[in-house]
Amino acid sequence: MPKLIDDGQTIRTLIRAETVGLEKGDDFYCERRPTLPGERNNAVNRAGRGDRYREFDEYNAAYAELVAEKLVWWNVRDAQGKPAEINVASINLLPPALWGRLTDIAMGYDVGDLPTDASDEEKAAFAVAFEAAKCGAIPGDAVTEAARKN
């Protein structure tokens, strides 16, 4: 029997530093809420309005706002070493490759990297994501569905 997504469900996510051109050891960690298909569609529609080259700020903001809405926690620090606030301004200050990968994860097109201390449940979710991608499905949707079944 299908179950609804738990309102408190979060997904632990890792982006390894070397995959986005950061120094070794500067891995990005976060906890995030899953993105529902309607939320993804709204972000795509908003980003697609107008001339993307002329209105890049609006295009950028649509995805940065979605990421900000979905993040619950991250390990990003400001220049003083304090935890950075999760907001559009902070997200837009991330290195471009990290910003792009994080946006893909929020959109469900990427699931991040498997943590070395991943639980059996997380390993199973990654396996589901890779199988979904092979079939042309959106990996993040498959992971969300698998988590709902557990």
Secondary structure, DSSP 8 states (H G I E B T S, - for coil): ------TT--EEEEE-GGGGT--TT--EEEEE----HHHHHHHHHHHHSS-TTT-HHHHHHHHHHHHHHHEEEE--B-TTSSB---SHHHHTTS-HHHHHHHHHHHHTS---B--TT--HHHHHHHHHHHHHHHTT--HHHHHHHHHHH-
